[in-house]
Amino acid sequence: MTLRDLGFDSWFETRASEAGRPELRPARVTAVDRGRWLVRDERGEVPAEPSGKLLFAVDSGAELPTVGDWTLAQYHSSDSAAVLHELLPRKTFLRRKAAGKEVEHQMIAANIDTAFLVQSCDLDFNVRRLERYLVMATEGGIGAVVLLTKTDLVEAPEVEKRIEEIRAGGIDAPVVPISNTTGAGLDRLGEVLSPGRTFCMLGSSGVGKTTLLNRLVGQGAFAVKDLRKIGKGKHTTARRQLIVLGGGAMLVDTPGMREVGLLGAGRGIDGSFADVAELAGACRFVDCTHTSEPGCAVLAAVEEGRFERSRYESFLKLKRESDFHERSYVERRKRDKAFGRMVKSVLKRKPS
């Protein structure tokens, strides 16, 4: 396997050359698990750790190497381990607001070509949640394909109804219905999994991501715990990893997300709600917030029934959430920088 097989194309070759570190070797991060890293190059996969300089240079955990990142590494101990000295720029990324009250970005994966947004056809199906995943992908410059799993649990008309709900929700990404049990639709999915390209799966626990991964890699390769609710399953680890499939495509496995918070995702929201942007072009005011302004074309479309109210409300909710967290994030960064300047000032005045 070559570096190009792992996704190291001319874009990354240029960035590596610009770094000016010919003594270091390109390596891709293939796993991150509680402060431990694995990287892979054409020779194989080895454990790695960031250098002290790299750790000192980052301002947040989101700037640390994540699954899918390309790094410049120094190998040692007969190429059985590596130290990561440089993190190459990310072509694309997947991130969310960190879970809980912390207002910080959490990086999920980097350099992804296509995100599979996984939704189950059963009770877990939720268009509004699907919108959130789509915003995440769009914000990071990643294409999206919707995977509708567990089609064997519902009748064919129900599957078509789910697809109609997705389209009615303004989501025009390709939809691939599949069944991990019968194998239906997996041939079509296989056509999407191109060699040398990197994919990931986004979805909540129980939608069948790990079961699908087992079908693609080999049955039983990844553990799944049975839950009491029929059709549900739970990934047994919080580990994020990049797996090279038999056909040459790469797939990032991510645990199910209980929270999909948005932070500074304005570009992703605008891209995912292009129908709102199209209507907004006819608003009276350029800075219209589409909430109460006179002459708002978006509000008029909602009131006249030309635009789905639930999608309009979802747009406002996601935008308010993202903007609120962004303001909190900016204020916290300002406080942190002010505190840092104060510490440096005190240290300078301290007698040696």
C-alpha positions as CSV (number, residue, x, y, z in Angstrom):
1,M,0.0,0.0,0.0
2,T,1.3,3.4,-1.0
3,L,0.8,6.8,0.6
4,R,-1.5,7.7,-2.3
5,D,-3.6,4.7,-1.5
6,L,-4.1,6.2,1.9
7,G,-5.3,9.5,0.5
8,F,-1.9,11.4,0.3
9,D,-2.7,13.2,-3.0
10,S,-1.0,16.2,-4.6
11,W,-2.7,18.7,-2.3
12,F,-1.1,17.1,0.7
13,E,2.2,16.6,-1.1
14,T,2.4,20.4,-1.7
15,R,1.6,21.1,2.0
16,A,4.3,18.7,3.2
17,S,6.8,20.3,0.8
18,E,5.9,23.7,2.1
19,A,6.6,22.6,5.7
20,G,10.3,22.2,4.8
21,R,11.0,19.1,7.0
22,P,12.5,16.6,4.6
23,E,13.8,14.5,7.5
24,L,10.2,13.7,8.6
25,R,7.9,11.1,7.0
26,P,4.2,11.7,6.1
27,A,1.9,9.5,8.2
28,R,-1.9,9.4,8.6
29,V,-3.6,9.2,11.9
30,T,-5.7,6.1,11.9
31,A,-6.9,5.9,15.6
32,V,-7.4,8.2,18.6
33,D,-8.4,6.7,21.9
34,R,-8.1,8.6,25.2
35,G,-4.8,10.4,24.5
36,R,-3.3,7.6,22.4
37,W,-2.6,7.7,18.7
38,L,-1.9,5.3,15.9
39,V,-0.4,6.4,12.6
40,R,0.0,4.6,9.3
41,D,2.3,4.9,6.2
42,E,3.2,2.6,3.4
43,R,5.2,0.4,5.9
44,G,2.4,-0.2,8.4
45,E,0.7,1.1,11.5
46,V,2.5,2.1,14.7
47,P,1.8,3.9,18.0
48,A,2.6,7.6,18.1
49,E,2.6,10.6,20.3
50,P,2.8,14.4,19.6
51,S,6.0,16.2,20.2
52,G,6.3,18.6,23.1
53,K,6.6,21.5,20.7
54,L,3.4,20.4,18.9
55,L,1.5,20.2,22.2
56,F,2.7,23.6,23.3
57,A,1.7,25.2,20.0
58,V,-2.0,24.2,20.2
59,D,-4.6,26.5,21.7
60,S,-7.3,23.8,22.1
61,G,-7.9,20.1,21.9
62,A,-9.4,20.6,18.4
63,E,-6.0,21.5,17.1
64,L,-4.5,18.1,18.2
65,P,-4.1,15.3,15.6
66,T,-7.4,13.6,15.0
67,V,-8.4,10.6,12.9
68,G,-7.8,11.2,9.3
69,D,-5.1,13.9,9.8
70,W,-1.9,13.8,7.9
71,T,1.2,14.5,10.0
72,L,5.0,14.7,9.5
73,A,6.5,12.1,11.9
74,Q,9.9,11.0,13.1
75,Y,10.1,7.3,13.4
76,H,12.3,5.5,16.0
77,S,12.9,2.2,17.7
78,S,13.3,0.4,14.3
79,D,10.2,2.1,12.9
80,S,8.0,0.6,15.7
81,A,6.9,4.0,17.0
82,A,6.7,7.6,15.9
83,V,6.7,11.2,17.2
84,L,4.4,13.6,15.5
85,H,6.2,17.0,14.8
86,E,4.0,18.7,12.3
87,L,0.2,18.6,11.5
88,L,-0.5,19.3,7.9
89,P,-3.5,21.6,7.0
90,R,-6.9,19.9,6.9
91,K,-8.6,19.8,3.6
92,T,-11.9,19.0,5.2
93,F,-13.1,18.4,8.8
94,L,-15.9,17.2,11.0
95,R,-16.4,18.9,14.3
96,R,-19.2,19.8,16.8
97,K,-19.6,21.7,20.0
98,A,-18.0,19.6,22.8
99,A,-20.6,17.7,24.8
100,G,-21.9,19.3,28.0
101,K,-21.5,23.0,29.1
102,E,-18.0,23.5,27.7
103,V,-18.1,25.9,24.8
104,E,-15.3,24.5,22.7
105,H,-14.9,22.7,19.3
106,Q,-14.5,18.9,19.4
107,M,-12.8,17.6,16.3
108,I,-14.3,14.2,15.2
109,A,-12.3,13.5,12.0
110,A,-10.4,15.2,9.3
111,N,-9.8,14.9,5.5
112,I,-13.1,13.1,4.9
113,D,-14.4,13.0,1.3
114,T,-17.9,11.9,2.0
115,A,-20.0,11.5,5.2
116,F,-22.6,8.8,5.4
117,L,-25.5,10.3,7.5
118,V,-27.0,7.1,9.0
119,Q,-30.7,7.0,9.9
120,S,-32.8,4.0,10.8
121,C,-36.1,3.4,9.1
122,D,-37.7,2.5,12.5
123,L,-38.5,4.7,15.4
124,D,-35.1,6.4,15.4
125,F,-35.8,8.2,12.2
126,N,-35.7,12.0,12.6
127,V,-35.3,14.6,9.8
128,R,-34.4,17.4,12.2
129,R,-31.4,15.3,13.5
130,L,-30.5,14.6,9.9
131,E,-30.3,18.3,9.3
132,R,-27.8,18.7,12.1
133,Y,-25.5,16.0,10.7
134,L,-25.8,17.7,7.2
135,V,-24.8,21.0,8.7
136,M,-21.8,19.4,10.3
137,A,-20.7,17.9,7.0
138,T,-21.4,21.0,5.0
139,E,-19.5,23.3,7.5
140,G,-16.4,21.2,7.0
141,G,-16.6,21.0,3.2
142,I,-17.7,17.4,3.1
143,G,-20.1,15.8,0.7
144,A,-23.0,13.8,2.2
145,V,-25.0,10.6,1.4
146,V,-27.9,9.5,3.6
147,L,-28.0,5.8,4.5
148,L,-31.4,4.5,5.6
149,T,-30.8,1.4,7.5
150,K,-33.0,-1.5,8.8
151,T,-35.2,-1.5,5.8
152,D,-36.0,-5.1,6.6
153,L,-38.0,-3.9,9.6
154,V,-40.5,-1.9,7.6
155,E,-42.6,-2.4,4.5
156,A,-41.4,-1.0,1.2
157,P,-44.0,1.9,1.2
158,E,-42.6,3.0,4.6
159,V,-39.1,3.2,3.1
160,E,-40.5,5.4,0.3
161,K,-42.3,7.5,2.9
162,R,-39.0,8.1,4.7
163,I,-37.4,9.2,1.5
164,E,-40.3,11.6,0.8
165,E,-39.9,13.1,4.3
166,I,-36.2,13.7,3.6
167,R,-37.0,15.4,0.3
168,A,-39.8,17.4,1.9
169,G,-37.4,18.6,4.5
170,G,-35.3,20.3,1.8
171,I,-32.5,17.7,1.9
172,D,-31.3,16.8,-1.6
173,A,-28.4,14.5,-0.7
174,P,-28.4,11.0,-2.3
175,V,-30.3,8.5,-0.3
176,V,-29.3,4.8,-0.2
177,P,-31.7,2.4,1.6
178,I,-29.9,-0.7,3.0
179,S,-30.4,-3.7,5.3
180,N,-27.6,-5.2,7.3
181,T,-29.7,-8.3,7.8
182,T,-30.6,-9.1,4.2
183,G,-27.8,-7.3,2.4
184,A,-30.3,-5.2,0.3
185,G,-28.7,-2.0,-1.0
186,L,-25.1,-3.0,0.0
187,D,-24.2,-3.4,-3.7
188,R,-25.2,0.2,-4.4
189,L,-23.3,1.4,-1.3
190,G,-20.2,-0.5,-2.6
191,E,-20.4,1.5,-5.8
192,V,-20.0,4.7,-3.7
193,L,-17.0,3.4,-1.8
194,S,-14.2,4.4,-4.3
195,P,-10.6,3.3,-3.7
196,G,-8.3,5.9,-2.2
197,R,-11.3,8.0,-0.9
198,T,-12.1,8.5,2.8
199,F,-15.6,8.1,4.2
200,C,-17.2,8.3,7.7
201,M,-20.5,7.4,9.3
202,L,-22.4,9.9,11.4
203,G,-25.4,8.7,13.4
204,S,-26.8,8.1,16.9
205,S,-26.4,4.8,18.8
206,G,-28.5,2.0,17.6
207,V,-28.9,2.9,13.9
208,G,-26.7,0.0,12.7
209,K,-23.3,1.7,12.0
210,T,-21.1,-0.9,13.7
211,T,-23.2,-3.8,12.2
212,L,-22.7,-2.2,8.8
213,L,-19.0,-1.9,9.4
214,N,-18.8,-5.6,10.2
215,R,-20.5,-6.4,6.9
216,L,-18.0,-4.3,5.1
217,V,-14.9,-5.4,7.0
218,G,-15.7,-8.9,8.1
219,Q,-18.4,-10.2,10.4
220,G,-17.5,-9.9,14.1
221,A,-14.5,-7.5,13.5
222,F,-16.1,-4.9,15.8
223,A,-18.1,-5.7,19.0
224,V,-21.7,-4.7,19.4
225,K,-23.7,-5.0,22.6
226,D,-27.3,-6.0,22.4
227,L,-29.8,-3.7,24.1
228,R,-33.2,-4.6,25.5
229,K,-35.0,-2.6,22.8
230,I,-35.4,-4.6,19.6
231,G,-33.2,-3.5,16.8
232,K,-30.8,-1.5,18.9
233,G,-27.1,-2.0,19.4
234,K,-24.3,-0.2,21.2
235,H,-20.7,0.2,20.2
236,T,-18.5,-1.0,23.0
237,T,-15.8,1.6,22.7
238,A,-15.3,5.3,22.4
239,R,-12.3,4.7,20.0
240,R,-12.3,6.6,16.7
241,Q,-10.5,4.8,13.9
242,L,-9.8,4.7,10.2
243,I,-10.2,1.3,8.5
244,V,-9.0,0.4,5.1
245,L,-11.7,-1.7,3.4
246,G,-10.9,-4.6,1.0
247,G,-11.8,-2.6,-2.1
248,G,-9.3,0.2,-1.1
249,A,-11.8,2.8,0.3
250,M,-11.2,4.1,3.8
251,L,-13.9,4.4,6.4
252,V,-13.8,6.3,9.7
253,D,-15.8,4.6,12.5
254,T,-17.2,7.0,15.0
255,P,-19.2,6.2,18.2
256,G,-22.9,7.3,18.3
257,M,-23.5,10.9,19.3
258,R,-25.9,11.8,22.0
259,E,-25.3,15.5,21.4
260,V,-24.8,17.2,18.1
261,G,-24.3,20.8,19.2
262,L,-23.3,23.5,16.7
263,L,-20.7,26.1,17.3
264,G,-19.9,28.8,14.7
265,A,-21.5,26.7,12.0
266,G,-22.9,29.6,10.0
267,R,-21.4,28.4,6.7
268,G,-22.8,24.9,7.2
269,I,-26.2,26.2,8.0
270,D,-26.3,28.5,5.0
271,G,-25.1,25.6,2.7
272,S,-27.6,23.1,4.2
273,F,-30.5,25.6,3.9
274,A,-29.9,26.9,0.4
275,D,-33.6,27.1,0.0
276,V,-33.8,29.7,2.7
277,A,-30.9,31.6,1.1
278,E,-32.7,31.6,-2.2
279,L,-35.9,33.1,-0.7
280,A,-33.8,35.6,1.3
281,G,-32.6,37.2,-1.9
282,A,-36.0,38.8,-2.2
283,C,-36.1,40.2,1.3
284,R,-36.4,44.0,1.7
285,F,-33.4,44.3,4.0
286,V,-30.0,42.8,3.2
287,D,-29.4,42.0,6.9
288,C,-32.9,40.5,7.4
289,T,-33.0,37.9,10.3
290,H,-36.2,36.3,8.9
291,T,-38.0,36.7,12.2
292,S,-40.1,39.8,12.3
293,E,-38.9,42.3,9.6
294,P,-41.4,43.8,7.2
295,G,-40.9,42.7,3.6
296,C,-39.2,39.4,4.6
297,A,-39.6,37.0,1.7
298,V,-38.9,33.9,3.9
299,L,-41.7,34.8,6.4
300,A,-44.1,35.5,3.5
301,A,-43.3,32.0,2.0
302,V,-44.0,30.4,5.4
303,E,-47.3,32.2,6.0
304,E,-48.4,31.5,2.4
305,G,-47.6,27.8,2.8
306,R,-44.9,27.8,0.1
307,F,-42.2,26.9,2.6
308,E,-42.5,24.2,5.3
309,R,-42.9,25.8,8.7
310,S,-41.0,23.0,10.6
311,R,-38.0,23.5,8.3
312,Y,-38.1,27.3,8.8
313,E,-38.3,26.8,12.6
314,S,-35.4,24.3,12.5
315,F,-33.3,26.9,10.5
316,L,-33.9,29.5,13.2
317,K,-33.2,27.1,16.0
318,L,-29.9,25.9,14.5
319,K,-28.8,29.5,13.7
320,R,-29.6,30.8,17.2
321,E,-27.8,27.9,18.8
322,S,-24.7,28.3,16.6
323,D,-24.6,32.1,17.0
324,F,-25.1,31.9,20.8
325,H,-22.3,29.3,21.3
326,E,-20.0,31.3,18.9
327,R,-20.5,34.5,21.0
328,S,-19.7,32.5,24.2
329,Y,-16.6,31.0,22.5
330,V,-15.3,34.3,21.3
331,E,-15.7,35.9,24.7
332,R,-14.0,33.0,26.4
333,R,-11.0,33.2,24.0
334,K,-10.8,37.0,24.7
335,R,-10.7,36.3,28.4
336,D,-8.1,33.6,28.0
337,K,-5.8,35.9,25.9
338,A,-6.2,38.7,28.3
339,F,-5.2,36.4,31.2
340,G,-2.2,35.2,29.2
341,R,-1.0,38.7,28.6
342,M,-1.4,39.5,32.3
343,V,0.7,36.5,33.2
344,K,3.4,37.4,30.8
345,S,3.5,40.9,32.1
346,V,3.9,39.8,35.7
347,L,6.7,37.4,34.7
348,K,8.5,40.1,32.9
349,R,8.4,42.4,36.0
350,K,9.4,39.6,38.3
351,P,13.1,40.0,39.5
352,S,15.4,37.3,38.1
